[in-house]
Amino acid sequence: MIFKLQKWQLGLAIGIGAAAVAVNFAACVSIPKGAVAVSPFRTDRYLGKWYEIARMDFKFEKNLDHVTAEYSKNADGSIRVVNKGYNFVEEKWKESVGKAKLVKGQESARLKVSFFWPFYAGYNVIALDPDYKYALIAGNNLSYLWILSRDKAVPEEIKAAYLKKAQSLGYDTSKLVWTKQD
């Protein structure tokens, strides 16, 4: 049996299909194989200003130093994310504002972050000291990794432990960019 579709029916079918793909893509956040998010996780303790110590470089942070991330609560319960850094090539400050939401309930440090709605990326806190001063963040895959600190530097023992953990998950830590904070 052959079906004949009207132009509007074909357009509607294509539109619905495209929307379904976009929604699925937009909601797709993951964690690298073998990585485990910190649990329990206290969002309120994580809020505030963090200094980027190191990152896997990517397009949106290219040529940035003095990078900070500031997290605060939005009225709807989501987390406001403000990333800021100085582009030393263009000699100007850059800022991106986004929104984060917990992925797996209130206890796990798995979040999804969006700077371009409706697209989200994984933000997984995979190491965090008890005082919430130092954090190791994994993205969706082995192309995204950050070391954050409440101070502009991190103790060598924390740095070594975080590098070891990242390497054990398959990260090539020789590709890390060490952010200038001075």
N, C-alpha and C positions, 0 to 999 in steps of 0.2 A: 504494500500500500504506500503510495506517495502522497505526502502532505504538501500543500502549497500554502506558503505563508505570505500574508500581506506585508508590505514594507514596514508598517508601523509595528506589526507583530515581531518581525525580525529585529527591528531596532530595540524594542522592549526586551526581547530575549538577550540580545547582546549587552544591553545596559544592565540587566539584572545579573548576568554572568560576570561582567566587569566589576560591579559593586561587590559581589560575593568574594571575588579574588582580592579586591582592595581591602575589604574588612578582614579577611583571613590574614593577609600580609601585614596589615596595620596592627593586628593583635598578637602577632608572632613575636614572642620574646622567649629567650632560652638562656641556658647556663652551660658553659663548656663541660664536656664529658669529664666526670670525676670530681668536678668542683661542687662544693656544698656551701650553701648560704648560711651565714651566722644565725643561730637560733639559741636562745631567745634574742630578739632584737627590739630595742626600745627607741622608737622613732623620735620621741621628744628629746632623748639624749643625743641623737645624731644631728639634730637641727643646729644651725649656726654656720660659722665660717670655717672652711677647710682650705689649706694650701695644697696645690698640686706639687708633689715632689718629683714624680716621674709619670710618663705615659707612653703608650704605643702611639706613635704619631699618626695622624690622619688629617684629612682635608680641612676640617673645621678648626683644628688647633695648630695648623702649620704656622711656624715662625712666631709662636706665642711664648712669652716669658711672663713672670709675675702672675701666673694663673691661679685664680681662686674659684671656689664653688661655695655659694651660700644657699642654705636650705631653710625655708620657713613654711609654716602652715598656711594653707589657703582656707577660706571660709567654708569650702565644701569638704574639707578633710584631706584633700590631696596636698602634695608638697610643692611649693614654689621653688624652682631651681634657677639660680642666676649664676651663670659662668662668665667670668671676666678675665681678660688677659691683654697684655701689651704686645702688639705686633711690631717687632723690632725692625722689620724690613720696611713696612709702610709707615712706621713711626706714629702709630695711633692705637688707642684702646679699642678693643672689640668686646661686645657683650651679647650673650644669648640668654633669653629667658624661656624657661620651659616648665613642664609640669610632670611630677612623678606620682605614681600610685603603687601601693603594695600589690604584689601578684598573688601571694599565697597566705592570706590572712595577716594578722598583726604580729605573729611570732617570728616569722622568717624574714631575713634581710634580702628578699628578692623583690625588686621593684621594676617597673617599666617607666621609661622616661620618654617624653615627647618634646621636641623643639619645633616640629613641623607636623601639626595635627593633620591627619589621624594616625601618623606613623610613630610607632613606639620602638624602643630598643631596650634590651635587657641591661639592668644595673644591679649587679649581684655583689653584695658585701661578703667576701669569702674569708676575710680575716679582720679582726677588730680587737684591740686591747680592751681590758675591762673598764678602763677609764674613758673610753671613746675618744682617745687622742690620736690614734693611728689606724688607718684602714687600707685594706687591699681590695680593689674593686675589679671584678671581671665583667666584661660585656657579654654579648651573645655568643661570641666565639673567641678563638685565640688571636684575633686581630685587635682586640680592645682590652686594655689593662691600665689601671691607675694605682698609684700609691699616693695617699692623702695624709695630711697631718694638720693638727690644730696649730702647730708652729711652722715656721719657715724651713725647718730642718727636721730630720728624723734620726734617732740614735742608730749607730751602726748595727747593733744587734737586731733591731726591728727590721732595718733594711735587709740584712742578710737572711732573716727568717722569711720575710715576704718574697724575696727573690727565689729562695729555695722552694717555697710553696708554689710559686708561679711556674718554675721550671718543672716541678713534679707533675704539673697538669699539662705540660707540653708547650708552654710559652717560650719563645726565643727572647730571653731577657736582654740579649745583646742589642736588640732593636729599640730598647727603651730610650726615650728622650728625657734627660734629667733637667727639669725646669729650673731656670735661674729665678731665685726669689730675693736676692740681695738688692 
